[in-house]
């Protein structure tokens, strides 16, 4: 093995360890055409190019990009870095992902607010049940309906 940085090679175990992924995940990325190691018998030999591509995949997945979006980003790295269209596409992809995450964050905030309200209402009913035994069945039924409604909202 040559020690020149551009000639360095890696085994699947090397890359799995470096990036904290399984060998199975790396083989999956290979099956999807994202990585192209050469073969020596059954052994996969990964180049520095494959290593960088895996870095981009892992980073993209961590940021919540789909494999298709990761492929687009990887393809951009293969193009001329000053290509304006490629950079605009990357920026658009990032902005779309950010918008999606902000929407999900707002949905989660609303769900948490609703859970807080249901919890407070259930606590008030429970406190009332302890103080007024004759009204307990109606209040318990109301609490059940409120909780079921909240659970449905959480599942959405």
N, CA, C and O of each residue as an XYZ file, in Angstrom:
624
protein
N       0.850     -1.183      0.000
C       0.000      0.000      0.000
C       0.888      1.237      0.000
O       1.808      1.355      0.809
N       0.608      2.132     -0.895
C       1.357      3.378     -1.019
C       0.930      4.333      0.096
O      -0.238      4.360      0.483
N       1.880      5.115      0.608
C       1.555      6.027      1.708
C       1.133      7.402      1.218
O       0.833      8.273      2.035
N       1.100      7.627     -0.103
C       0.609      8.898     -0.618
C      -0.847      9.066     -0.214
O      -1.619      8.113     -0.318
N      -1.253     10.270      0.251
C      -2.619     10.475      0.703
C      -3.662     10.102     -0.339
O      -4.710      9.558      0.009
N      -3.394     10.386     -1.619
C      -4.378     10.090     -2.654
C      -4.445      8.600     -2.969
O      -5.426      8.145     -3.557
N      -3.423      7.830     -2.592
C      -3.390      6.397     -2.876
C      -3.798      5.553     -1.671
O      -3.825      4.326     -1.767
N      -4.104      6.160     -0.580
C      -4.447      5.420      0.622
C      -5.745      4.652      0.406
O      -6.674      5.152     -0.228
N      -5.799      3.450      0.931
C      -7.012      2.649      0.824
C      -7.490      2.255      2.220
O      -6.750      2.322      3.201
N      -8.747      1.844      2.268
C      -9.389      1.514      3.539
C     -10.191      0.240      3.375
O     -10.713     -0.053      2.299
N     -10.278     -0.500      4.442
C     -11.157     -1.670      4.458
C     -12.537     -1.222      4.929
O     -12.703     -0.111      5.432
N     -13.500     -2.080      4.764
C     -14.845     -1.751      5.232
C     -14.842     -1.577      6.753
O     -15.573     -0.740      7.282
N     -14.026     -2.363      7.454
C     -13.930     -2.249      8.913
C     -13.319     -0.912      9.315
O     -13.756     -0.290     10.283
N     -12.302     -0.469      8.566
C     -11.681      0.836      8.845
C     -12.728      1.948      8.785
O     -12.830      2.770      9.697
N     -13.504      1.962      7.700
C     -14.495      3.028      7.513
C     -15.635      2.912      8.514
O     -16.120      3.920      9.028
N     -16.062      1.693      8.790
C     -17.135      1.498      9.766
C     -16.709      2.049     11.122
O     -17.487      2.727     11.793
N     -15.494      1.763     11.515
C     -14.985      2.247     12.799
C     -14.841      3.773     12.797
O     -15.251      4.440     13.747
N     -14.265      4.313     11.741
C     -14.029      5.758     11.677
C     -15.325      6.564     11.745
O     -15.377      7.601     12.406
N     -16.369      6.093     11.065
C     -17.599      6.870     10.972
C     -18.717      6.376     11.888
O     -19.816      6.931     11.886
N     -18.439      5.342     12.664
C     -19.442      4.864     13.611
C     -20.682      4.280     12.941
O     -21.793      4.418     13.451
N     -20.486      3.629     11.802
C     -21.590      2.963     11.116
C     -21.257      1.477     11.009
O     -20.126      1.064     11.266
N     -22.238      0.693     10.633
C     -21.997     -0.738     10.491
C     -21.488     -1.056      9.090
O     -21.700     -0.294      8.147
N     -20.818     -2.189      8.977
C     -20.388     -2.656      7.660
C     -21.614     -2.888      6.779
O     -21.567     -2.674      5.568
N     -22.684     -3.317      7.383
C     -23.924     -3.537      6.635
C     -24.425     -2.225      6.009
O     -24.872     -2.218      4.862
N     -24.351     -1.128      6.755
C     -24.765      0.173      6.219
C     -23.881      0.561      5.036
O     -24.376      1.077      4.034
N     -22.598      0.321      5.147
C     -21.678      0.655      4.059
C     -21.998     -0.188      2.825
O     -21.996      0.327      1.707
N     -22.272     -1.472      3.022
C     -22.657     -2.330      1.895
C     -23.972     -1.843      1.275
O     -24.140     -1.891      0.057
N     -24.899     -1.376      2.112
C     -26.166     -0.831      1.621
C     -25.910      0.388      0.737
O     -26.482      0.502     -0.347
N     -25.050      1.298      1.199
C     -24.720      2.483      0.407
C     -24.057      2.072     -0.915
O     -24.275      2.701     -1.950
N     -23.262      1.028     -0.864
C     -22.644      0.508     -2.088
C     -23.728     -0.031     -3.030
O     -23.705      0.248     -4.228
N     -24.671     -0.797     -2.489
C     -25.764     -1.349     -3.305
C     -26.583     -0.235     -3.963
O     -27.091     -0.405     -5.072
N     -26.707      0.899     -3.281
C     -27.469      2.035     -3.814
C     -26.648      2.879     -4.800
O     -27.152      3.851     -5.362
N     -25.391      2.501     -5.002
C     -24.556      3.217     -5.960
C     -23.877      4.450     -5.404
O     -23.319      5.244     -6.160
N     -23.917      4.621     -4.088
C     -23.294      5.792     -3.477
C     -21.788      5.603     -3.273
O     -21.036      6.577     -3.228
N     -21.360      4.368     -3.152
C     -19.945      4.038     -2.984
C     -19.565      3.001     -4.042
O     -20.392      2.183     -4.444
N     -18.313      3.044     -4.486
C     -17.863      2.110     -5.523
C     -16.481      1.559     -5.203
O     -15.507      1.899     -5.875
N     -16.387      0.716     -4.189
C     -15.070      0.155     -3.874
C     -14.638     -0.847     -4.953
O     -15.473     -1.451     -5.626
N     -13.343     -1.007     -5.099
C     -12.882     -2.057     -5.999
C     -12.823     -3.353     -5.183
O     -12.865     -3.327     -3.953
N     -12.729     -4.455     -5.869
C     -12.757     -5.759     -5.199
C     -11.450     -6.507     -5.425
O     -10.852     -6.468     -6.500
N     -11.047     -7.175     -4.385
C      -9.961     -8.158     -4.467
C     -10.547     -9.429     -3.891
O     -10.499     -9.655     -2.682
N     -11.094    -10.248     -4.751
C     -11.837    -11.417     -4.286
C     -13.113    -10.954     -3.612
O     -13.912    -10.234     -4.211
N     -13.304    -11.360     -2.378
C     -14.477    -10.951     -1.593
C     -14.236     -9.637     -0.850
O     -15.174     -9.039     -0.322
N     -13.005     -9.199     -0.810
C     -12.618     -8.017     -0.032
C     -12.897     -6.725     -0.794
O     -12.588     -6.607     -1.979
N     -13.483     -5.767     -0.096
C     -13.728     -4.448     -0.673
C     -12.563     -3.528     -0.331
O     -12.102     -3.491      0.810
N     -12.097     -2.795     -1.321
C     -11.005     -1.841     -1.118
C     -11.563     -0.453     -1.420
O     -11.927     -0.154     -2.557
N     -11.624      0.386     -0.393
C     -12.180      1.731     -0.525
C     -11.048      2.737     -0.698
O     -10.002      2.629     -0.058
N     -11.269      3.707     -1.563
C     -10.279      4.761     -1.813
C     -10.614      5.982     -0.955
O     -11.620      6.016     -0.246
N      -9.746      6.967     -1.045
C     -10.002      8.233     -0.344
C     -11.294      8.876     -0.861
O     -12.031      9.501     -0.098
N     -11.558      8.718     -2.150
C     -12.796      9.235     -2.745
C     -14.017      8.590     -2.071
O     -14.977      9.278     -1.723
N     -13.969      7.263     -1.891
C     -15.064      6.560     -1.205
C     -15.205      7.045      0.236
O     -16.317      7.202      0.740
N     -14.075      7.279      0.889
C     -14.091      7.754      2.272
C     -14.789      9.115      2.366
O     -15.609      9.332      3.258
N     -14.465     10.023      1.453
C     -15.087     11.349      1.454
C     -16.582     11.226      1.154
O     -17.399     11.911      1.769
N     -16.934     10.358      0.214
C     -18.347     10.144     -0.103
C     -19.090      9.608      1.122
O     -20.211     10.030      1.403
N     -18.466      8.681      1.847
C     -19.104      8.149      3.057
C     -19.241      9.248      4.105
O     -20.256      9.317      4.797
N     -18.252     10.090      4.228
C     -18.333     11.227      5.150
C     -19.545     12.094      4.809
O     -20.288     12.500      5.703
N     -19.744     12.376      3.526
C     -20.879     13.193      3.108
C     -22.214     12.482      3.367
O     -23.194     13.121      3.751
N     -22.250     11.183      3.162
C     -23.472     10.409      3.434
C     -23.809     10.464      4.918
O     -24.941     10.764      5.297
N     -22.824     10.174      5.746
C     -23.051     10.157      7.202
C     -23.464     11.542      7.685
O     -24.387     11.672      8.490
N     -22.797     12.556      7.207
C     -23.139     13.927      7.595
C     -24.550     14.279      7.115
O     -25.341     14.858      7.860
N     -24.852     13.928      5.881
C     -26.184     14.191      5.336
C     -27.278     13.474      6.105
O     -28.321     14.058      6.399
N     -27.046     12.211      6.433
C     -28.040     11.451      7.199
C     -28.226     12.061      8.587
O     -29.349     12.140      9.086
N     -27.138     12.488      9.204
C     -27.219     13.118     10.521
C     -28.052     14.399     10.470
O     -28.742     14.738     11.432
N     -27.983     15.103      9.344
C     -28.755     16.326      9.170
C     -30.185     16.045      8.708
O     -30.985     16.968      8.554
N     -30.502     14.774      8.488
C     -31.862     14.397      8.137
C     -32.146     14.337      6.655
O     -33.308     14.247      6.259
N     -31.118     14.384      5.821
C     -31.337     14.289      4.383
C     -31.622     12.845      3.992
O     -31.113     11.915      4.618
N     -32.431     12.661      2.964
C     -32.687     11.331      2.422
C     -31.445     10.876      1.658
O     -30.553     11.678      1.382
N     -31.388      9.588      1.318
C     -30.250      9.108      0.531
C     -30.219      9.766     -0.845
O     -29.145     10.019     -1.391
N     -31.379     10.040     -1.398
C     -31.447     10.721     -2.689
C     -30.847     12.126     -2.581
O     -30.094     12.557     -3.454
N     -31.185     12.825     -1.514
C     -30.611     14.159     -1.303
C     -29.108     14.066     -1.061
O     -28.348     14.914     -1.529
N     -28.678     13.038     -0.330
C     -27.239     12.825     -0.117
C     -26.548     12.603     -1.459
O     -25.465     13.136     -1.699
N     -27.178     11.811     -2.336
C     -26.610     11.563     -3.663
C     -26.444     12.862     -4.427
O     -25.416     13.088     -5.065
N     -27.462     13.722     -4.362
C     -27.372     15.024     -5.041
C     -26.201     15.844     -4.507
O     -25.459     16.456     -5.275
N     -26.046     15.850     -3.200
C     -24.957     16.612     -2.577
C     -23.605     16.030     -2.991
O     -22.671     16.766     -3.307
N     -23.516     14.706     -2.985
C     -22.269     14.047     -3.401
C     -21.946     14.393     -4.847
O     -20.797     14.678     -5.186
N     -22.968     14.365     -5.698
C     -22.761     14.695     -7.108
C     -22.250     16.128     -7.267
O     -21.466     16.417     -8.170
N     -22.696     17.015     -6.391
C     -22.240     18.403     -6.454
C     -20.749     18.498     -6.172
O     -20.051     19.328     -6.754
N     -20.260     17.638     -5.270
C     -18.838     17.674     -4.940
C     -17.987     17.222     -6.117
O     -16.821     17.601     -6.231
N     -18.583     16.395     -7.010
C     -17.853     15.956     -8.179
C     -17.805     17.002     -9.271
O     -16.976     16.919    -10.178
N     -18.679     17.977     -9.194
C     -18.738     19.033    -10.211
C     -17.738     20.129     -9.879
O     -17.135     20.138     -8.806
N     -17.579     21.033    -10.797
C     -16.704     22.193    -10.594
C     -17.213     22.989     -9.391
O     -18.376     23.391     -9.384
N     -16.378     23.230     -8.373
C     -16.843     23.892     -7.153
C     -17.340     25.316     -7.362
O     -18.076     25.837     -6.524
N     -16.959     25.948     -8.448
C     -17.424     27.315     -8.677
C     -18.705     27.341     -9.509
O     -19.203     28.417     -9.840
N     -19.232     26.192     -9.843
C     -20.460     26.107    -10.640
C     -21.622     26.676     -9.833
O     -22.031     26.102     -8.824
N     -22.147     27.812    -10.290
C     -23.208     28.507     -9.564
C     -24.478     27.688     -9.425
O     -25.115     27.707     -8.372
N     -24.851     26.974    -10.469
C     -26.092     26.185    -10.418
C     -26.008     25.103     -9.336
O     -26.984     24.850     -8.630
N     -24.847     24.472     -9.210
C     -24.671     23.419     -8.200
C     -24.792     24.003     -6.800
O     -25.446     23.428     -5.930
N     -24.161     25.135     -6.594
C     -24.197     25.751     -5.265
C     -25.601     26.243     -4.921
O     -26.035     26.135     -3.774
N     -26.314     26.786     -5.916
C     -27.696     27.213     -5.662
C     -28.576     26.014     -5.296
O     -29.431     26.107     -4.414
N     -28.358     24.894     -5.980
C     -29.132     23.690     -5.670
C     -28.831     23.213     -4.251
O     -29.738     22.800     -3.528
N     -27.573     23.269     -3.854
C     -27.208     22.890     -2.489
C     -27.884     23.811     -1.483
O     -28.440     23.346     -0.488
N     -27.838     25.096     -1.734
C     -28.479     26.062     -0.833
C     -29.985     25.817     -0.755
O     -30.567     25.871      0.328
N     -30.617     25.548     -1.902
C     -32.056     25.254     -1.912
C     -32.368     24.004     -1.087
O     -33.338     23.982     -0.329
N     -31.549     22.973     -1.237
C     -31.748     21.730     -0.480
C     -31.631     21.994      1.017
O     -32.432     21.494      1.807
N     -30.645     22.768      1.395
C     -30.449     23.099      2.813
C     -31.631     23.913      3.335
O     -32.127     23.656      4.432
N     -32.073     24.874      2.569
C     -33.206     25.707      3.002
C     -34.481     24.884      3.136
O     -35.246     25.076      4.081
N     -34.714     23.971      2.202
C     -35.903     23.105      2.297
C     -35.835     22.232      3.544
O     -36.832     22.056      4.244
N     -34.664     21.693      3.813
C     -34.497     20.839      5.001
C     -34.730     21.656      6.262
O     -35.407     21.199      7.183
N     -34.173     22.861      6.311
C     -34.353     23.736      7.468
C     -35.840     24.035      7.674
O     -36.335     23.970      8.799
N     -36.550     24.360      6.594
C     -37.985     24.668      6.676
C     -38.768     23.460      7.194
O     -39.670     23.602      8.020
N     -38.417     22.282      6.706
C     -39.070     21.057      7.168
C     -38.835     20.848      8.665
O     -39.760     20.506      9.401
N     -37.608     21.053      9.106
C     -37.294     20.899     10.531
C     -38.023     21.939     11.378
O     -38.505     21.626     12.467
N     -38.105     23.164     10.888
C     -38.829     24.203     11.631
C     -40.319     23.868     11.731
O     -40.939     24.097     12.769
N     -40.894     23.324     10.653
C     -42.299     22.900     10.693
C     -42.494     21.789     11.725
O     -43.441     21.819     12.511
N     -41.595     20.816     11.712
C     -41.693     19.716     12.684
C     -41.522     20.233     14.113
O     -42.198     19.773     15.034
N     -40.618     21.187     14.286
C     -40.389     21.758     15.610
C     -41.649     22.470     16.104
O     -42.003     22.362     17.278
N     -42.322     23.192     15.218
C     -43.564     23.874     15.590
C     -44.649     22.852     15.938
O     -45.382     23.033     16.910
N     -44.751     21.778     15.145
C     -45.716     20.721     15.450
C     -45.440     20.108     16.820
O     -46.365     19.841     17.587
N     -44.182     19.891     17.116
C     -43.826     19.318     18.415
C     -44.145     20.294     19.544
O     -44.614     19.884     20.606
N     -43.895     21.575     19.319
C     -44.218     22.581     20.342
C     -45.718     22.599     20.614
O     -46.138     22.650     21.770
N     -46.524     22.557     19.562
C     -47.978     22.538     19.737
C     -48.438     21.279     20.464
O     -49.321     21.337     21.320
N     -47.846     20.157     20.124
C     -48.192     18.904     20.790
C     -47.825     18.952     22.267
O     -48.595     18.511     23.120
N     -46.652     19.486     22.563
C     -46.240     19.608     23.966
C     -47.173     20.547     24.729
O     -47.524     20.274     25.876
N     -47.574     21.651     24.098
C     -48.522     22.572     24.734
C     -49.845     21.865     25.027
O     -50.422     22.017     26.104
N     -50.314     21.089     24.048
C     -51.575     20.377     24.251
C     -51.453     19.331     25.361
O     -52.368     19.159     26.166
N     -50.321     18.640     25.393
C     -50.104     17.671     26.473
C     -50.093     18.363     27.836
O     -50.644     17.837     28.804
N     -49.474     19.529     27.916
C     -49.470     20.292     29.169
C     -50.894     20.636     29.587
O     -51.244     20.534     30.762
N     -51.714     21.046     28.618
C     -53.104     21.394     28.925
C     -53.890     20.170     29.392
O     -54.644     20.243     30.362
N     -53.712     19.061     28.705
C     -54.424     17.833     29.083
C     -53.979     17.374     30.465
O     -54.798     16.962     31.286
N     -52.683     17.449     30.713
C     -52.179     17.050     32.026
C     -52.774     17.931     33.126
O     -53.210     17.437     34.166
N     -52.783     19.240     32.878
C     -53.337     20.170     33.871
C     -54.828     19.898     34.085
O     -55.312     19.902     35.217
N     -55.546     19.664     32.989
C     -56.977     19.375     33.117
C     -57.204     18.068     33.869
O     -58.083     17.988     34.727
N     -56.425     17.058     33.554
C     -56.559     15.769     34.249
C     -56.244     15.930     35.732
O     -56.909     15.336     36.581
N     -55.228     16.737     36.040
C     -54.875     16.965     37.444
C     -55.999     17.692     38.171
O     -56.330     17.347     39.305
N     -56.599     18.715     37.512
C     -57.723     19.426     38.127
C     -58.900     18.481     38.374
O     -59.545     18.535     39.421
N     -59.167     17.623     37.401
C     -60.270     16.661     37.561
C     -59.964     15.702     38.692
O     -60.825     15.409     39.521
N     -58.739     15.215     38.721
C     -58.343     14.294     39.791
C     -58.454     14.975     41.144
O     -58.950     14.383     42.103
N     -57.995     16.218     41.225
C     -58.109     16.959     42.485
C     -59.572     17.137     42.862
O     -59.928     17.031     44.035
N     -60.436     17.410     41.861
C     -61.866     17.563     42.107
C     -62.517     16.261     42.510
O     -63.399     16.248     43.368
N     -62.094     15.158     41.901
C     -62.644     13.839     42.235
C     -62.357     13.523     43.694
O     -63.211     12.985     44.400
N     -61.168     13.852     44.140
C     -60.818     13.583     45.530
C     -61.644     14.424     46.495
O     -61.883     14.015     47.631
N     -62.084     15.607     46.041
C     -62.853     16.491     46.905
C     -64.358     16.299     46.785
O     -65.084     16.619     47.726
N     -64.861     15.779     45.642
C     -66.296     15.643     45.410
C     -66.604     14.246     44.862
O     -66.676     14.076     43.645
N     -66.784     13.263     45.712
C     -67.006     11.894     45.252
C     -68.250     11.725     44.384
O     -68.256     10.857     43.512
N     -69.296     12.513     44.585
C     -70.526     12.314     43.829
C     -70.359     12.698     42.361
O     -71.087     12.177     41.515
N     -69.438     13.582     42.034
C     -69.247     14.026     40.661
C     -68.164     13.215     39.948
O     -67.865     13.474     38.782
N     -67.590     12.259     40.622
C     -66.443     11.533     40.093
C     -66.703     10.833     38.758
O     -65.880     11.001     37.858
N     -67.762     10.074     38.554
C     -67.912      9.344     37.292
C     -67.945     10.256     36.074
O     -67.314      9.946     35.064
N     -68.661     11.367     36.141
C     -68.716     12.290     35.008
C     -67.346     12.910     34.738
O     -66.935     13.026     33.584
N     -66.653     13.300     35.773
C     -65.348     13.925     35.600
C     -64.318     12.924     35.088
O     -63.461     13.275     34.277
N     -64.397     11.696     35.551
C     -63.461     10.678     35.081
C     -63.701     10.414     33.594
O     -62.747     10.282     32.827
N     -64.981     10.335     33.178
C     -65.303     10.127     31.767
C     -64.786     11.302     30.932
O     -64.232     11.098     29.852
N     -64.964     12.516     31.423
C     -64.478     13.700     30.721
C     -62.955     13.659     30.587
O     -62.410     14.000     29.537
N     -62.276     13.242     31.647
C     -60.813     13.144     31.611
C     -60.374     12.103     30.594
O     -59.413     12.320     29.856
N     -61.082     10.956     30.551
C     -60.745      9.907     29.580
C     -60.872     10.443     28.164
O     -59.990     10.217     27.336
N     -61.956     11.149     27.876
C     -62.168     11.695     26.537
C     -61.074     12.692     26.176
O     -60.599     12.717     25.041
N     -60.683     13.502     27.132
C     -59.630     14.489     26.901
C     -58.306     13.793     26.608
O     -57.579     14.187     25.695
N     -58.002     12.775     27.373
C     -56.737     12.055     27.200
C     -56.719     11.319     25.862
O     -55.705     11.327     25.164
N     -57.841     10.679     25.499
C     -57.911      9.983     24.209
C     -57.729     10.990     23.079
O     -57.023     10.707     22.111
N     -58.341     12.139     23.184
C     -58.184     13.183     22.170
C     -56.733     13.615     22.053
O     -56.222     13.796     20.948
N     -56.071     13.779     23.183
C     -54.658     14.193     23.173
C     -53.783     13.116     22.546
O     -52.859     13.422     21.792
N     -54.072     11.861     22.859
C     -53.273     10.754     22.287
C     -53.429     10.727     20.771
O     -52.456     10.492     20.054
N     -54.630     10.962     20.282
C     -54.835     11.007     18.825
C     -54.037     12.152     18.209
O     -53.455     12.002     17.134
N     -54.013     13.272     18.877
C     -53.264     14.429     18.357
C     -51.773     14.127     18.311
O     -51.084     14.544     17.380
N     -51.273     13.411     19.301
C     -49.847     13.081     19.368
C     -49.469     12.149     18.222
O     -48.376     12.266     17.668
N     -50.357     11.224     17.859
C     -50.069     10.248     16.802
C     -50.016     10.882     15.425
O     -49.418     10.311     14.513
N     -50.625     12.050     15.248
C     -50.672     12.678     13.916
C     -49.333     13.009     13.392
O     -49.216     13.539     12.287
